[in-house]
Amino acid sequence: GDLGNLIPGMLVRLGEMVVVSVTEQNVPCVNLQVYHRLTVTKSYGRRGVLGTVLAGAGSILRPGMPTEIILF
């Protein structure tokens, strides 16, 4: 999904146990250009976010687990 609308301070629940506090958007790095000259351009809108795990460290996350914003 698109993570571009998440802003610092938002809390996101991943699965049932993991809670992450968003700290900032992860801007595509120009170092990715070593793989292909268009990598950075094609990464916009498909990047992730940086965050701090507040709860559930060590939990196993799997594709398809529910994800929700729990605080803004």
N, CA, C and O atoms as CSV, one atom per row, in Angstrom:
chain,resi,resn,atom,element,x,y,z
A,1,GLY,N,N,0.809,-1.190,0.000
A,1,GLY,CA,C,0.000,0.000,0.000
A,1,GLY,C,C,0.847,1.247,0.000
A,1,GLY,O,O,2.066,1.192,0.168
A,2,ASP,N,N,0.193,2.359,-0.188
A,2,ASP,CA,C,0.871,3.653,-0.198
A,2,ASP,C,C,1.115,4.118,1.227
A,2,ASP,O,O,0.175,4.284,2.005
A,3,LEU,N,N,2.358,4.325,1.560
A,3,LEU,CA,C,2.722,4.797,2.899
A,3,LEU,C,C,3.041,6.284,2.905
A,3,LEU,O,O,3.439,6.835,3.932
A,4,GLY,N,N,2.865,6.932,1.756
A,4,GLY,CA,C,3.236,8.331,1.616
A,4,GLY,C,C,2.451,9.291,2.487
A,4,GLY,O,O,2.892,10.421,2.698
A,5,ASN,N,N,1.291,8.875,3.005
A,5,ASN,CA,C,0.472,9.758,3.830
A,5,ASN,C,C,0.769,9.633,5.319
A,5,ASN,O,O,0.216,10.386,6.121
A,6,LEU,N,N,1.632,8.694,5.702
A,6,LEU,CA,C,1.984,8.553,7.116
A,6,LEU,C,C,2.924,9.688,7.511
A,6,LEU,O,O,3.860,10.019,6.783
A,7,ILE,N,N,2.660,10.274,8.672
A,7,ILE,CA,C,3.499,11.378,9.141
A,7,ILE,C,C,4.070,11.039,10.511
A,7,ILE,O,O,3.531,10.194,11.227
A,8,PRO,N,N,5.173,11.709,10.874
A,8,PRO,CA,C,5.780,11.450,12.177
A,8,PRO,C,C,4.764,11.577,13.311
A,8,PRO,O,O,3.950,12.500,13.337
A,9,GLY,N,N,4.832,10.634,14.239
A,9,GLY,CA,C,3.937,10.621,15.387
A,9,GLY,C,C,2.780,9.653,15.247
A,9,GLY,O,O,2.174,9.265,16.246
A,10,MET,N,N,2.460,9.251,14.009
A,10,MET,CA,C,1.389,8.273,13.828
A,10,MET,C,C,1.821,6.934,14.399
A,10,MET,O,O,2.990,6.559,14.312
A,11,LEU,N,N,0.865,6.214,14.985
A,11,LEU,CA,C,1.125,4.865,15.474
A,11,LEU,C,C,0.428,3.882,14.537
A,11,LEU,O,O,-0.729,4.073,14.164
A,12,VAL,N,N,1.150,2.835,14.168
A,12,VAL,CA,C,0.624,1.837,13.254
A,12,VAL,C,C,0.711,0.472,13.917
A,12,VAL,O,O,1.762,0.088,14.430
A,13,ARG,N,N,-0.408,-0.263,13.903
A,13,ARG,CA,C,-0.417,-1.624,14.430
A,13,ARG,C,C,-0.232,-2.580,13.262
A,13,ARG,O,O,-0.923,-2.489,12.247
A,14,LEU,N,N,0.708,-3.491,13.424
A,14,LEU,CA,C,0.990,-4.525,12.429
A,14,LEU,C,C,0.653,-5.866,13.056
A,14,LEU,O,O,1.237,-6.236,14.075
A,15,GLY,N,N,-0.274,-6.595,12.468
A,15,GLY,CA,C,-0.731,-7.826,13.099
A,15,GLY,C,C,-1.467,-7.475,14.371
A,15,GLY,O,O,-2.128,-6.439,14.444
A,16,GLU,N,N,-1.360,-8.336,15.385
A,16,GLU,CA,C,-2.067,-8.078,16.645
A,16,GLU,C,C,-1.169,-7.512,17.735
A,16,GLU,O,O,-1.661,-6.913,18.692
A,17,MET,N,N,0.149,-7.696,17.603
A,17,MET,CA,C,1.043,-7.372,18.713
A,17,MET,C,C,1.990,-6.199,18.465
A,17,MET,O,O,2.414,-5.545,19.418
A,18,VAL,N,N,2.328,-5.924,17.219
A,18,VAL,CA,C,3.385,-4.956,16.926
A,18,VAL,C,C,2.801,-3.553,16.767
A,18,VAL,O,O,1.835,-3.352,16.032
A,19,VAL,N,N,3.398,-2.591,17.461
A,19,VAL,CA,C,3.026,-1.186,17.324
A,19,VAL,C,C,4.289,-0.416,16.967
A,19,VAL,O,O,5.314,-0.529,17.639
A,20,VAL,N,N,4.197,0.373,15.894
A,20,VAL,CA,C,5.333,1.156,15.410
A,20,VAL,C,C,4.955,2.629,15.419
A,20,VAL,O,O,3.867,2.998,14.978
A,21,SER,N,N,5.851,3.467,15.922
A,21,SER,CA,C,5.681,4.916,15.871
A,21,SER,C,C,6.458,5.427,14.658
A,21,SER,O,O,7.669,5.229,14.564
A,22,VAL,N,N,5.765,6.077,13.741
A,22,VAL,CA,C,6.402,6.607,12.531
A,22,VAL,C,C,7.302,7.769,12.917
A,22,VAL,O,O,6.882,8.679,13.632
A,23,THR,N,N,8.553,7.736,12.438
A,23,THR,CA,C,9.476,8.833,12.732
A,23,THR,C,C,9.724,9.722,11.520
A,23,THR,O,O,9.901,10.930,11.677
A,24,GLU,N,N,9.740,9.156,10.311
A,24,GLU,CA,C,9.910,9.970,9.106
A,24,GLU,C,C,9.702,9.130,7.848
A,24,GLU,O,O,9.736,7.900,7.894
A,25,GLN,N,N,9.489,9.810,6.736
A,25,GLN,CA,C,9.397,9.138,5.448
A,25,GLN,C,C,10.794,8.692,5.020
A,25,GLN,O,O,11.780,9.381,5.281
A,26,ASN,N,N,10.867,7.566,4.379
A,26,ASN,CA,C,12.128,7.041,3.878
A,26,ASN,C,C,12.271,7.461,2.422
A,26,ASN,O,O,11.748,6.804,1.522
A,27,VAL,N,N,12.975,8.548,2.203
A,27,VAL,CA,C,13.151,9.086,0.857
A,27,VAL,C,C,14.098,8.182,0.075
A,27,VAL,O,O,15.138,7.786,0.600
A,28,PRO,N,N,13.758,7.845,-1.180
A,28,PRO,CA,C,14.658,7.006,-1.979
A,28,PRO,C,C,16.043,7.631,-2.077
A,28,PRO,O,O,16.183,8.822,-2.354
A,29,CYS,N,N,17.032,6.836,-1.854
A,29,CYS,CA,C,18.421,7.293,-1.813
A,29,CYS,C,C,19.053,7.252,-3.202
A,29,CYS,O,O,18.837,6.308,-3.962
A,30,VAL,N,N,19.832,8.277,-3.526
A,30,VAL,CA,C,20.488,8.306,-4.831
A,30,VAL,C,C,21.482,7.156,-4.984
A,30,VAL,O,O,21.885,6.835,-6.102
A,31,ASN,N,N,21.884,6.528,-3.866
A,31,ASN,CA,C,22.787,5.383,-3.957
A,31,ASN,C,C,22.146,4.202,-4.673
A,31,ASN,O,O,22.845,3.297,-5.128
A,32,LEU,N,N,20.808,4.206,-4.776
A,32,LEU,CA,C,20.121,3.124,-5.482
A,32,LEU,C,C,20.391,3.155,-6.986
A,32,LEU,O,O,20.159,2.167,-7.683
A,33,GLN,N,N,20.875,4.276,-7.476
A,33,GLN,CA,C,21.128,4.396,-8.907
A,33,GLN,C,C,22.193,3.426,-9.407
A,33,GLN,O,O,22.296,3.191,-10.611
A,34,VAL,N,N,22.978,2.866,-8.507
A,34,VAL,CA,C,23.987,1.891,-8.950
A,34,VAL,C,C,23.321,0.656,-9.541
A,34,VAL,O,O,23.933,-0.053,-10.339
A,35,TYR,N,N,22.066,0.389,-9.157
A,35,TYR,CA,C,21.360,-0.783,-9.667
A,35,TYR,C,C,20.717,-0.508,-11.020
A,35,TYR,O,O,20.680,-1.383,-11.886
A,36,HIS,N,N,20.214,0.703,-11.198
A,36,HIS,CA,C,19.642,1.123,-12.478
A,36,HIS,C,C,19.417,2.628,-12.402
A,36,HIS,O,O,19.050,3.137,-11.344
A,37,ARG,N,N,19.624,3.336,-13.479
A,37,ARG,CA,C,19.543,4.796,-13.442
A,37,ARG,C,C,18.151,5.326,-13.101
A,37,ARG,O,O,18.023,6.472,-12.672
A,38,LEU,N,N,17.118,4.521,-13.282
A,38,LEU,CA,C,15.751,4.963,-12.993
A,38,LEU,C,C,15.202,4.446,-11.657
A,38,LEU,O,O,14.034,4.669,-11.339
A,39,THR,N,N,16.032,3.764,-10.887
A,39,THR,CA,C,15.558,3.169,-9.634
A,39,THR,C,C,14.957,4.206,-8.693
A,39,THR,O,O,13.882,3.981,-8.137
A,40,VAL,N,N,15.628,5.333,-8.506
A,40,VAL,CA,C,15.124,6.356,-7.581
A,40,VAL,C,C,13.804,6.914,-8.089
A,40,VAL,O,O,12.854,7.047,-7.317
A,41,THR,N,N,13.728,7.240,-9.368
A,41,THR,CA,C,12.501,7.786,-9.946
A,41,THR,C,C,11.346,6.812,-9.803
A,41,THR,O,O,10.241,7.217,-9.440
A,42,LYS,N,N,11.573,5.559,-10.077
A,42,LYS,CA,C,10.520,4.545,-9.999
A,42,LYS,C,C,10.145,4.190,-8.559
A,42,LYS,O,O,9.099,3.583,-8.329
A,43,SER,N,N,10.981,4.559,-7.590
A,43,SER,CA,C,10.716,4.245,-6.187
A,43,SER,C,C,9.757,5.218,-5.532
A,43,SER,O,O,9.142,4.878,-4.521
A,44,TYR,N,N,9.608,6.419,-6.074
A,44,TYR,CA,C,8.702,7.396,-5.466
A,44,TYR,C,C,7.294,6.838,-5.415
A,44,TYR,O,O,6.803,6.276,-6.393
A,45,GLY,N,N,6.646,6.997,-4.267
A,45,GLY,CA,C,5.314,6.475,-4.065
A,45,GLY,C,C,5.295,5.006,-3.674
A,45,GLY,O,O,4.232,4.447,-3.403
A,46,ARG,N,N,6.466,4.379,-3.644
A,46,ARG,CA,C,6.559,2.973,-3.288
A,46,ARG,C,C,7.570,2.764,-2.165
A,46,ARG,O,O,8.010,1.642,-1.915
A,47,ARG,N,N,7.918,3.810,-1.520
A,47,ARG,CA,C,8.922,3.723,-0.468
A,47,ARG,C,C,8.266,3.397,0.860
A,47,ARG,O,O,7.041,3.322,0.962
A,48,GLY,N,N,9.078,3.208,1.855
A,48,GLY,CA,C,8.566,2.909,3.178
A,48,GLY,C,C,8.727,4.082,4.110
A,48,GLY,O,O,8.956,5.213,3.682
A,49,VAL,N,N,8.605,3.799,5.379
A,49,VAL,CA,C,8.784,4.811,6.406
A,49,VAL,C,C,9.756,4.276,7.445
A,49,VAL,O,O,9.954,3.068,7.576
A,50,LEU,N,N,10.343,5.185,8.164
A,50,LEU,CA,C,11.195,4.803,9.292
A,50,LEU,C,C,10.350,4.911,10.551
A,50,LEU,O,O,9.507,5.800,10.671
A,51,GLY,N,N,10.580,4.006,11.480
A,51,GLY,CA,C,9.804,4.027,12.701
A,51,GLY,C,C,10.505,3.316,13.835
A,51,GLY,O,O,11.530,2.661,13.650
A,52,THR,N,N,9.935,3.460,15.003
A,52,THR,CA,C,10.441,2.828,16.211
A,52,THR,C,C,9.405,1.822,16.699
A,52,THR,O,O,8.223,2.141,16.818
A,53,VAL,N,N,9.859,0.615,16.976
A,53,VAL,CA,C,8.964,-0.417,17.494
A,53,VAL,C,C,8.705,-0.125,18.972
A,53,VAL,O,O,9.630,-0.102,19.784
A,54,LEU,N,N,7.433,0.099,19.304
A,54,LEU,CA,C,7.054,0.397,20.682
A,54,LEU,C,C,6.582,-0.841,21.429
A,54,LEU,O,O,6.718,-0.926,22.650
A,55,ALA,N,N,6.028,-1.802,20.695
A,55,ALA,CA,C,5.514,-3.027,21.310
A,55,ALA,C,C,5.622,-4.167,20.313
A,55,ALA,O,O,5.493,-3.961,19.106
A,56,GLY,N,N,5.859,-5.364,20.820
A,56,GLY,CA,C,5.876,-6.546,19.972
A,56,GLY,C,C,7.208,-6.860,19.320
A,56,GLY,O,O,7.255,-7.617,18.351
A,57,ALA,N,N,8.289,-6.296,19.830
A,57,ALA,CA,C,9.608,-6.593,19.265
A,57,ALA,C,C,9.834,-8.105,19.294
A,57,ALA,O,O,9.540,-8.760,20.294
A,58,GLY,N,N,10.349,-8.649,18.213
A,58,GLY,CA,C,10.610,-10.077,18.120
A,58,GLY,C,C,9.442,-10.862,17.549
A,58,GLY,O,O,9.560,-12.064,17.311
A,59,SER,N,N,8.313,-10.194,17.325
A,59,SER,CA,C,7.154,-10.871,16.732
A,59,SER,C,C,7.420,-11.193,15.267
A,59,SER,O,O,8.238,-10.545,14.615
A,60,ILE,N,N,6.736,-12.175,14.775
A,60,ILE,CA,C,6.859,-12.546,13.371
A,60,ILE,C,C,5.696,-11.940,12.601
A,60,ILE,O,O,4.532,-12.161,12.934
A,61,LEU,N,N,6.025,-11.172,11.567
A,61,LEU,CA,C,5.011,-10.577,10.698
A,61,LEU,C,C,4.960,-11.357,9.396
A,61,LEU,O,O,5.992,-11.776,8.873
A,62,ARG,N,N,3.762,-11.547,8.880
A,62,ARG,CA,C,3.573,-12.296,7.643
A,62,ARG,C,C,2.699,-11.487,6.683
A,62,ARG,O,O,1.865,-10.693,7.119
A,63,PRO,N,N,2.890,-11.690,5.370
A,63,PRO,CA,C,2.043,-11.007,4.392
A,63,PRO,C,C,0.571,-11.265,4.679
A,63,PRO,O,O,0.189,-12.372,5.058
A,64,GLY,N,N,-0.245,-10.249,4.499
A,64,GLY,CA,C,-1.675,-10.388,4.698
A,64,GLY,C,C,-2.159,-10.108,6.108
A,64,GLY,O,O,-3.366,-10.071,6.347
A,65,MET,N,N,-1.240,-9.910,7.049
A,65,MET,CA,C,-1.659,-9.581,8.416
A,65,MET,C,C,-2.308,-8.198,8.411
A,65,MET,O,O,-1.919,-7.335,7.625
A,66,PRO,N,N,-3.301,-7.982,9.286
A,66,PRO,CA,C,-3.965,-6.679,9.317
A,66,PRO,C,C,-3.010,-5.567,9.750
A,66,PRO,O,O,-2.129,-5.762,10.588
A,67,THR,N,N,-3.217,-4.404,9.154
A,67,THR,CA,C,-2.432,-3.217,9.469
A,67,THR,C,C,-3.403,-2.067,9.641
A,67,THR,O,O,-4.308,-1.885,8.826
A,68,GLU,N,N,-3.221,-1.291,10.697
A,68,GLU,CA,C,-4.121,-0.162,10.897
A,68,GLU,C,C,-3.413,0.987,11.604
A,68,GLU,O,O,-2.497,0.775,12.399
A,69,ILE,N,N,-3.846,2.193,11.305
A,69,ILE,CA,C,-3.375,3.364,12.035
A,69,ILE,C,C,-4.206,3.429,13.309
A,69,ILE,O,O,-5.436,3.450,13.255
A,70,ILE,N,N,-3.525,3.462,14.462
A,70,ILE,CA,C,-4.269,3.438,15.727
A,70,ILE,C,C,-4.258,4.766,16.460
A,70,ILE,O,O,-5.004,4.946,17.422
A,71,LEU,N,N,-3.413,5.709,16.014
A,71,LEU,CA,C,-3.381,7.010,16.671
A,71,LEU,C,C,-2.808,8.023,15.720
A,71,LEU,O,O,-1.845,7.757,15.000
A,72,PHE,N,N,-3.413,9.188,15.728
A,72,PHE,CA,C,-2.857,10.301,14.959
A,72,PHE,C,C,-2.988,11.552,15.761
A,72,PHE,O,O,-2.582,12.622,15.307
